[in-house]
Amino acid sequence: MNERIVNFHLDTQENINFIFENNLTSRSIIIEGKKGIGKKDLIIYLSGKILSSSEKINKNIHPDLLIIDAGPEKILVDDISVLDDWIYKPPFESKNKIVFINNSHNMTEIVQNKILKILEEPPSYLIFFLSVENSNILLPTVISRSLLFSLNKLPNEIVAEILDMIVDDENRKLILESMDGSLRNIDKFDNTIIQMLCETTDILLKRNLNDLDKVGNLIDQINDRTSMSFLCEELSSLLLVKLKKDINNSVDSKANLVIYNNFINDLNFLSLNIKKYNLNPKLAIEELILNYYLSNRKTMNQVV
């Protein structure tokens, strides 16, 4: 748990402090915000406050806290099967019991309906925490039975400090801007990755067919050190930042703008769906990049 992140959210969400200093009016709390801004850190802090045992909470050994976290995967009925027995047993050490479902936007509709049945008549000691990137993905009935807090993105100073990044050159400034107040993929960034991402972005924006091999080599190197999901996510974000900064030089027609936007959208789609569709990452990115370069010629004739 990062205390600076938690303190930032507490300072910018005064209602959270007020509610937790008084009696909770709901047994379900939704913490909403973009990926990598510290939703989990805040919920762990609040759980420690409610259960009066921050040390055990931080070590994930408190008997009255149940964390369900399937990572980026779908949360299925089997993932929450433990709830049936766990929630109806009285608290072991505290006055309350807490269920924390991380990345709740990944719950299937069946799982949400199962959670809803609990929320309709929860035990008096039970509190639900749901972290979600976009609460609109949740069923309206789940939202209506919950308190919703939307977190702000993090200031650049906090992001730079936690990334241990000295923003002393243009590449680092671009990466910081592309992070857009989040700490997503924090464990995969280093100076070499930053340099390769920026170099790949510059080459892609030039759209020179002679650079295909060079782009392919950079893609392979980044993928070997990180993952294809990371590469697609960060490359699309960085391309968008560079595109906005260099729009007068890089975009000389409506056709080019369409090409760039389509490519960025394709990268985002690939990032989210590599596992879902069991795609071969290397072949998928190679085909995407080739189509991007070739579309330069096709779209010119289609867009007026």
C-alpha positions as CSV (number, residue, x, y, z in Angstrom):
1,M,0.0,0.0,0.0
2,N,1.4,3.4,-1.0
3,E,0.6,6.0,1.7
4,R,1.1,9.0,-0.6
5,I,-1.4,7.7,-3.1
6,V,-3.9,6.9,-0.2
7,N,-3.4,10.4,1.3
8,F,-4.0,12.0,-2.1
9,H,-7.3,10.2,-2.5
10,L,-8.4,11.0,1.1
11,D,-7.5,14.6,0.5
12,T,-9.5,14.8,-2.7
13,Q,-12.5,12.7,-1.5
14,E,-13.6,14.4,1.7
15,N,-16.9,12.4,1.7
16,I,-15.0,9.2,2.2
17,N,-13.6,10.5,5.5
18,F,-17.0,11.8,6.6
19,I,-18.8,8.5,5.9
20,F,-16.2,6.3,7.6
21,E,-16.1,8.5,10.6
22,N,-19.9,8.0,11.0
23,N,-22.1,5.1,10.5
24,L,-22.1,3.6,7.0
25,T,-25.4,4.2,5.2
26,S,-24.7,1.3,2.8
27,R,-23.2,-2.1,3.1
28,S,-21.6,-1.8,-0.4
29,I,-19.0,0.8,-1.5
30,I,-17.9,1.1,-5.2
31,I,-14.5,2.7,-5.7
32,E,-14.4,3.9,-9.4
33,G,-11.4,5.1,-11.3
34,K,-9.0,4.4,-14.2
35,K,-6.5,1.6,-14.1
36,G,-3.4,2.2,-12.0
37,I,-4.6,5.1,-9.8
38,G,-4.5,3.2,-6.5
39,K,-8.1,2.0,-6.0
40,K,-6.9,-1.2,-4.3
41,D,-4.5,0.8,-2.1
42,L,-7.3,2.9,-0.9
43,I,-9.6,0.0,-0.2
44,I,-6.9,-1.8,1.7
45,Y,-6.4,1.3,3.9
46,L,-10.2,1.7,4.5
47,S,-10.5,-2.0,5.3
48,G,-7.7,-1.7,7.9
49,K,-9.6,1.3,9.4
50,I,-12.9,-0.6,9.6
51,L,-11.4,-3.8,11.0
52,S,-9.0,-1.9,13.3
53,S,-6.0,-4.0,12.2
54,S,-4.0,-2.4,9.4
55,E,-1.0,-4.7,10.0
56,K,-3.0,-7.9,9.3
57,I,-4.8,-6.3,6.4
58,N,-1.6,-5.3,4.7
59,K,-0.3,-8.9,5.1
60,N,-3.6,-10.3,3.9
61,I,-4.0,-12.5,6.9
62,H,-7.0,-10.9,8.6
63,P,-9.7,-13.6,9.0
64,D,-12.5,-11.1,8.5
65,L,-11.3,-9.8,5.1
66,L,-11.9,-11.8,1.9
67,I,-10.3,-10.6,-1.3
68,I,-11.5,-11.9,-4.6
69,D,-9.1,-11.0,-7.4
70,A,-9.0,-12.7,-10.8
71,G,-6.6,-10.0,-12.2
72,P,-7.6,-9.0,-15.8
73,E,-9.6,-12.2,-16.3
74,K,-13.4,-12.5,-16.1
75,I,-14.7,-13.1,-12.6
76,L,-16.9,-16.2,-12.8
77,V,-19.3,-18.0,-10.5
78,D,-16.5,-20.4,-9.4
79,D,-14.4,-17.4,-8.3
80,I,-17.0,-16.3,-5.8
81,S,-18.2,-19.8,-4.6
82,V,-16.5,-19.2,-1.3
83,L,-18.9,-16.4,-0.5
84,D,-21.8,-18.7,0.4
85,D,-20.1,-20.2,3.5
86,W,-17.9,-17.2,4.4
87,I,-20.3,-14.3,4.6
88,Y,-22.8,-15.9,6.9
89,K,-20.3,-16.9,9.6
90,P,-20.0,-14.1,12.3
91,P,-16.8,-12.0,12.4
92,F,-13.9,-13.8,14.0
93,E,-11.9,-10.8,15.4
94,S,-13.8,-7.6,14.4
95,K,-17.3,-6.2,14.5
96,N,-17.4,-6.4,10.7
97,K,-16.5,-8.7,7.8
98,I,-15.3,-7.3,4.5
99,V,-15.5,-8.7,1.0
100,F,-13.3,-6.9,-1.5
101,I,-13.8,-7.8,-5.2
102,N,-11.0,-6.2,-7.2
103,N,-11.6,-5.3,-10.9
104,S,-15.3,-5.8,-10.4
105,H,-15.9,-4.6,-14.0
106,N,-14.8,-8.1,-14.9
107,M,-17.8,-9.8,-13.1
108,T,-20.1,-11.6,-15.5
109,E,-23.8,-10.7,-15.3
110,I,-24.5,-14.0,-13.5
111,V,-21.9,-13.1,-10.8
112,Q,-23.4,-9.6,-10.4
113,N,-26.8,-11.0,-9.9
114,K,-25.5,-13.3,-7.3
115,I,-23.8,-10.4,-5.5
116,L,-27.0,-8.4,-5.8
117,K,-29.0,-11.1,-3.9
118,I,-26.5,-10.7,-1.0
119,L,-26.7,-6.9,-1.2
120,E,-30.5,-7.0,-1.0
121,E,-30.3,-8.6,2.5
122,P,-26.8,-8.5,3.7
123,P,-25.8,-9.6,7.2
124,S,-25.5,-6.5,9.5
125,Y,-21.8,-7.0,9.9
126,L,-21.0,-7.4,6.2
127,I,-19.4,-4.7,4.0
128,F,-18.7,-5.1,0.3
129,F,-16.0,-3.1,-1.5
130,L,-16.0,-3.2,-5.3
131,S,-13.2,-1.6,-7.3
132,V,-14.2,-0.8,-10.9
133,E,-12.7,1.2,-13.8
134,N,-16.1,2.2,-15.1
135,S,-19.2,1.8,-12.9
136,N,-21.5,1.9,-16.0
137,I,-20.4,-1.7,-16.7
138,L,-22.1,-2.8,-13.5
139,L,-25.8,-3.6,-13.3
140,P,-27.9,-0.5,-12.3
141,T,-29.4,-2.5,-9.4
142,V,-25.9,-3.1,-8.0
143,I,-25.0,0.6,-8.3
144,S,-28.3,1.6,-6.7
145,R,-27.5,-0.4,-3.6
146,S,-24.0,1.0,-3.2
147,L,-22.2,4.2,-2.4
148,L,-20.1,5.3,-5.3
149,F,-16.8,7.2,-5.1
150,S,-15.1,8.3,-8.3
151,L,-11.3,8.8,-7.8
152,N,-9.3,11.5,-9.5
153,K,-6.2,10.6,-11.6
154,L,-2.9,11.0,-9.8
155,P,-0.8,14.2,-10.1
156,N,2.3,13.9,-12.3
157,E,4.6,14.5,-9.3
158,I,3.3,11.3,-7.6
159,V,3.6,9.3,-10.8
160,A,7.1,10.4,-11.5
161,E,8.2,9.8,-8.0
162,I,6.8,6.3,-7.8
163,L,8.2,5.4,-11.2
164,D,11.5,6.7,-9.9
165,M,11.7,8.8,-13.0
166,I,13.7,12.0,-13.3
167,V,11.8,13.9,-16.0
168,D,14.9,15.5,-17.6
169,D,14.4,14.7,-21.3
170,E,11.6,14.7,-23.9
171,N,11.1,11.0,-23.9
172,R,10.4,10.9,-20.1
173,K,8.1,13.8,-20.4
174,L,6.2,12.0,-23.2
175,I,5.9,8.8,-21.1
176,L,4.7,10.7,-18.1
177,E,2.1,12.5,-20.2
178,S,1.0,9.2,-21.8
179,M,0.5,7.7,-18.3
180,D,-2.2,10.3,-17.8
181,G,-2.2,10.3,-14.0
182,S,-2.0,6.5,-13.5
183,L,0.6,3.9,-12.5
184,R,-0.5,1.1,-14.9
185,N,2.3,-1.4,-15.8
186,I,4.6,0.3,-13.3
187,D,6.7,-2.8,-12.8
188,K,7.6,-3.0,-16.5
189,F,9.0,0.5,-17.1
190,D,12.8,1.2,-17.2
191,N,15.0,3.5,-19.2
192,T,15.5,1.0,-22.0
193,I,11.8,0.3,-22.4
194,I,11.1,4.1,-22.4
195,Q,13.7,4.7,-25.1
196,M,12.4,1.8,-27.3
197,L,8.8,2.8,-27.0
198,C,9.6,6.4,-28.0
199,E,11.7,5.2,-30.9
200,T,9.0,2.8,-32.1
201,T,6.4,5.6,-31.9
202,D,8.5,8.0,-34.0
203,I,9.1,5.4,-36.7
204,L,5.4,4.4,-36.9
205,L,4.3,8.0,-37.3
206,K,6.6,8.4,-40.3
207,R,4.8,5.4,-42.0
208,N,7.8,4.5,-44.2
209,L,7.4,1.0,-45.6
210,N,11.2,0.7,-45.6
211,D,11.1,0.8,-41.8
212,L,9.0,-2.3,-41.4
213,D,11.9,-4.5,-40.4
214,K,13.2,-1.9,-37.9
215,V,9.7,-1.7,-36.3
216,G,9.5,-5.5,-36.2
217,N,12.8,-5.7,-34.4
218,L,11.8,-3.1,-31.8
219,I,8.5,-4.8,-31.2
220,D,10.2,-8.1,-30.6
221,Q,12.7,-6.5,-28.1
222,I,10.0,-4.8,-26.2
223,N,7.8,-7.9,-26.1
224,D,10.7,-10.0,-24.9
225,R,11.2,-7.7,-21.9
226,T,7.5,-7.1,-21.1
227,S,4.4,-8.5,-22.8
228,M,2.3,-7.9,-25.9
229,S,-0.5,-6.5,-23.8
230,F,1.9,-4.0,-22.3
231,L,3.3,-3.1,-25.7
232,C,-0.1,-2.4,-27.3
233,E,-1.4,-0.5,-24.3
234,E,1.6,1.8,-23.9
235,L,2.3,2.2,-27.6
236,S,-1.3,3.3,-28.3
237,S,-1.2,5.8,-25.5
238,L,2.2,7.2,-26.5
239,L,1.1,7.4,-30.1
240,L,-1.9,9.5,-29.1
241,V,0.2,11.9,-27.1
242,K,2.8,12.3,-29.9
243,L,0.0,12.7,-32.4
244,K,-1.5,15.6,-30.4
245,K,1.9,17.3,-30.0
246,D,3.0,16.9,-33.6
247,I,-0.4,17.2,-35.3
248,N,0.7,20.0,-37.6
249,N,3.8,18.1,-38.8
250,S,2.5,14.5,-38.7
251,V,-1.0,14.8,-40.0
252,D,-1.2,16.4,-43.4
253,S,-4.6,15.2,-44.5
254,K,-7.9,13.9,-43.2
255,A,-6.9,10.5,-44.6
256,N,-3.8,10.3,-42.4
257,L,-5.8,11.2,-39.3
258,V,-8.2,8.3,-40.0
259,I,-5.3,5.9,-40.4
260,Y,-3.7,7.0,-37.1
261,N,-7.0,6.8,-35.1
262,N,-7.8,3.4,-36.6
263,F,-4.4,2.1,-35.7
264,I,-4.6,3.3,-32.1
265,N,-8.0,1.8,-31.7
266,D,-6.7,-1.5,-33.2
267,L,-3.8,-1.5,-30.7
268,N,-6.2,-1.0,-27.8
269,F,-8.5,-3.7,-29.0
270,L,-5.6,-6.1,-29.4
271,S,-4.3,-5.3,-25.9
272,L,-7.7,-6.2,-24.4
273,N,-8.4,-9.3,-26.5
274,I,-5.2,-11.2,-27.0
275,K,-6.1,-13.7,-24.3
276,K,-9.9,-13.6,-24.9
277,Y,-9.6,-14.8,-28.4
278,N,-6.5,-16.9,-27.9
279,L,-4.5,-14.9,-30.5
280,N,-0.9,-15.5,-31.4
281,P,0.5,-12.2,-30.1
282,K,3.4,-12.0,-32.6
283,L,1.4,-12.8,-35.6
284,A,-1.4,-10.5,-34.5
285,I,0.8,-7.4,-34.0
286,E,2.7,-8.1,-37.3
287,E,-0.6,-8.2,-39.3
288,L,-1.9,-5.1,-37.5
289,I,1.3,-3.1,-38.3
290,L,1.4,-4.3,-41.9
291,N,-2.3,-3.3,-42.5
292,Y,-1.5,0.0,-40.9
293,Y,1.3,0.7,-43.4
294,L,-0.7,-0.5,-46.4
295,S,-3.8,1.4,-45.3
296,N,-1.8,4.5,-46.0
297,R,-2.3,3.9,-49.7
298,K,-5.8,2.5,-49.6
299,T,-7.4,5.2,-47.4
300,M,-5.9,8.0,-49.3
301,N,-8.2,7.1,-52.2
302,Q,-11.2,6.6,-50.0
303,V,-11.3,9.7,-47.8
304,V,-11.9,13.1,-49.2
